[in-house]
């Protein structure tokens, strides 16, 4: 089995941002045990920014992007040093892999990343993946690495994604405030829990939350990958997930609907820059027949976006029915919506979102 394990900043660091050696030792020991059982393991880790904050002795974490990028560059070597030492104690070698969002959307970069990670596994290394925040040319998009770990699971054709966090899985309510909250052991592929609204905010040391974990579990499920949310403080959480023990964490079954890497990116990872509302006829064509979206079916447009931007497609009731990559700018949409192809201006695109770049979410 090939397993991707992700651990976030809030689990890896203490209140001062210092790396918790005991947590790293515990996770690495579990990875070593999984390797001994014949499994292939890839670790996705956050913590570089938090480690940079501690390294400089800052009283609090800055919020501006440039400072966060600089702190990532400071903290990443400290983080890798901790992993190197922990893995060496088990006779294992760490291999640092830094990725950016472009690596998941550009086909050549996508294949190159996959081949590199595969080669590292063949050499017996433990790939340790983080986002290359220090050189990202826009806002840090995966600060907690939840989305990236799910996309990575698709990239490396993983069998399982284990998301280690500060709670033991998904609960019926917030277990910190409601003592009667019950852990949900299993979420099936067609369970509405995959779309449940949970808290969107994590700790002040990370940027994730249960909503982010659920979104990542959904990406994994739609990739054909089993996902497990479990507690990073449970010494046996990773092995319990690998061995199918439902006594810990929440397991999400893989969906029979498996999206391509490009559609996964459009649906879950790209930044939404606008929205269009369609009439019932267009909705039925998109959802029921899998057609492209034409300007004729659009009744309104919101946002200022360019060609190639990701837009949400809304039904007449305002619900999101799909997401896609627009072949038109918002200005072109405003000028052509409601018009048949024959009535469009010469040279104007005749398709707003092609079906190959459209993902139905309804």
N, C-alpha and C positions, 0 to 999 in steps of 0.2 A: 504494500500500500504506500502511496505517496501522500504525505501529510504536510500541509502548510500550517504553521503555528504562529499566531500574531499576539504580541503583548504590547500594551500601551504605557504611556508615560506615568499615568496615575498608579499603575501597579508596580512599575520599575523604580520609582523614586519616592523619597519621603517628603514631608511637608516643606523641607528646605531645598528640594530639588536634587538632593544627593542620591546617587545610584544605590539601590538596595542590593548589596552583594548576596544576601540570603535568597532573594527572589530569583536573581540570575542563576545562582547555584542550583536552586530547585528546578527551574525550567530546563537548564542544560542537562541535569541528571536525568530528567524524563526523556529528553531528546536522545540522550545516549542509550537509555533503556529501549526506546523505540527502535533505534538503529540496531541494537543487539538482537531484537526480535525479527530483524530483516526488513524493516520499513525504511523508506527514504524520507528524510525530513528537511524542511526549509523553514527558517525562522524569519518572520517579519517583526522588526522591533521599532518602536518609537523611543523617545527619551533623549535624543540629541540636543534639542533646544533646552529642555529642563536641565540636562547635565551642563550645558553651557552657562546657564544662569547660576548654577552652583559653582562652576569653575571660576567665574568672575566675582563671586560673592555678592551678587545683586540682591537687593531686598525684595524685588518683585519682578515678575516676567513682563517685559515690554510688550506692546501691542502692535507697533509698526512693523511692516514686512521686512524692511532692510535690517533692522536689529534682530529679528527672528532668524533671518538667513545667516547673519554673522554668528549668532549664538549657536546655530546648528553646526557651523564649521568648527567652532570651538569645542562643542560637546561631543561630536561624532568620534574623534579619536579616543576620548575618555571612555565612551560607551563600548567601542570595539575592544579596547584594552581589557575591560572587565569580562567580555565574552571570550576573548582569546585565552585568558587565564583559566576561566571556568571550563572551557572545552579541553584545554591541554591536560587538565587533571583527569580526563577520561580518554586521553590518547587521541583526541579529535582535533581537526584543523578547521578554523573559521575562514570563510571567504566573504569579504565585503562586497555587496552589490548595491549600488545606488541608482535608483530609477527616477524618471520624471514622467508626468502624464503623457508626453509626446511618445514615449516608448510603447504605449498601449494603443495608440491610434494610428501611428505610422507603420505600415505593414513590414517594411524592411527592418525598422528598429524592433518591432515586435518579434520577428523571427530571430533576429540576432540575439536579443535578450534571452529568448527561450533556449537557443543553442548554447549560449554561454553558461546558463544555469545548469543545463543538462550535462555539459562537460565537467563542471565543478562537482556535480553529484557522481559522475563516472570516476572522478579522481578521488572520491571518498571524502570530500569536504562537506562541511555544513554551511550552505549559503545563508548569509545573514543580510537581509534586505531592508533597506530604508529608503525613503524618498530623498532625492538629492536636493534638499531645501536650499542649500547654499548657493546654487546657481540657477534655481527656477526663475524664469523671466516674468512670472506673474505672481499673484498672491498664492501663498502656500495652500494648496487645495486639499491635500490629504493629511492635515496635521496629525491625526491620530492613526493614520495608515489603515483604517478599517476598509475603505473602499479599495485601496490599492491591494490589500491582501486578498480580497475576493477576486479582483481582476487577475492577480498573479496566479491564483488557483486555477483559473481558466488557462492562462498562458502556459503553465507547466503541466497541464492535464492532471491535476491533483485529484485524489479520491476523497480527501477530507480537508476542511478548513476548521481549525480550532481557534476561536477567539477568546483569549484570556482577558478577563476584566476584573473589576472589584466586587462583582456580585455573582452568585452561583446560578447564573442562567436568567431566563425570563420568568417574571413573577406576575401573578394576577393583579398585583398592586405593588406600590413601592414598599419593599420589606423593611426599609429603614424607618418608615413612619406608621406602617400598618402591620402589627404582629400576626394578623390572621392571613396575610398574603401567602399564597401557595405557589411553589415552583412548578412551572410547566415543563414536564419531562420531554414531551415529543410534540413537534409541530409538523403536520403532514403538508405535502406539497400544495394541496388545494385549500389549506386552512387559512381563513381570513386573518389569523394572527400574523401572517407574513406582511400584512399591510397595517398592523396596529400602530397607533400613535403612542410613542413613549417619550420620556424626557430627552430633549435634544442637547442638553448641556452636560459636559463631564466635569472633572475637577479643574482647579485652577492650574494644574500642571499639565493637563492634556486638553484636547479640543473635542473629544468624542463624548458619547453618551449611549444609552440603550437604543435610541432611535438610529444612531449610526451603526450599531451592531446588527440591528434588525435589517437595515438596508443592505448591509454586507451579506447577511445570511440569505437574503432574497437574491442578490446577485449570484451567490454560490449555488443556490438551489436552481436558478435558471441556467446555470452552467453545467448542471448535472453533477454537482459536487455536494456531498453531505457536509453540513455546517454544524458546529457545536459551540455554544456560548457557555463558558465555565469560569470558575474562580481561579485567579492566578495564585491565590494563597493555599490552594489545595494541592498537596505534593503529588497526588496521583491523578490530577485532572486530565492531563494529556493522554496518559495510558488508559484511563477509563474511557475516554472518547474513542481511542483507537480500538479498544477491545469491545466496544458496544455496550458499555455499562451505563444504563440510564439512571443510575443512582446519583449521578452528579451532573449538573449542567442541564442545558436544553439542547436537544438534537432536532435539526431541521432536515427533513427528507429532501432528496434531490427531485427536481421537477422533470416531467417527461418532455417539457418544452425547453429545448436547449438553444440558446441564442449564440450567434457568432460573436467573436471578439469585438467587431465593429459595432454591432447592435447593442452589446453590453455597455460599451462606452457611451453610445448615444442615450441609452435608457437610464443609466445610473451614474455615470461619471462625468459627463460633460456639463459645462455650466449653461443653464437655461437663460437665454437672453430676451425672450419674448414669448408671446402666445397668440394663437389664432382661434377664434370660435367658429365652429362649422354648423351647418344645418343638419337636420335628422337624416336627410338623404346621404350626405357625405359621411356622416357617422356610421350609418349602416353599411356603406360600401367599404369603409376602412376596416371596421370590426368584423363584419360578416364575410366579406369577399377578399380582403387583403389587398385592396387597390391602392394606388397612389392618391395623394391629395391634390386636387385641381383647384384653381382659383374660384371656379364657379360655386363650389360648396362652402366658401368662406363668407361669414357674415360680419366679422369684425376682427380687428388686429390691435394688439397691445404691445408696447415696447418699441425700442429703437434698435434694430438689429441689421446685420449685413448678410449677404449671401454666405452660406456655409455655417451660419449660427444654428445652435440647437434651440428649437421652439417646442412649447407644449401645445397640443391640440385639444381644445376643450369642446365638450358638448354644449347644447343649448342650455343645460342646467348648470353650467360652470364647472362640471367635473372633468378631470383630466382623463382622456380616453387613449391618448397616444403621445409619443414624443418622437421628434424627427429632426433631421438636418435640412434646413431650408435652402432651396435653390433660388430664392428671391430675397431681396432686402425688404425691410418693413415698408419702405416707400413704394416699391413695386407691388407689394401685396395690397396696399391701400388703393393703388390705382387700378388693380385688376380684379379685386374680389367681387364675386357675384357675376362675373362675366364668363361667357362661354369661350372656348379656345379660339373660335373663329372671329370673335369680337375683340380680341386682344390686339394691342398695338404691335406693329411690325418689330420683330427682334425681341419682344418680351417673352420671357420663359413661359411655357405652357403648363408646367408642373411646379407646384409649390414644394411638395415633399414627395420624393420618389419612394416607392414601396421598399426598395432595397435599403433605404436610410430611414425607415419608419418602424417603430416598435409599438405595438398595441399593448396598452397597460390595463385597459378596462376588463 
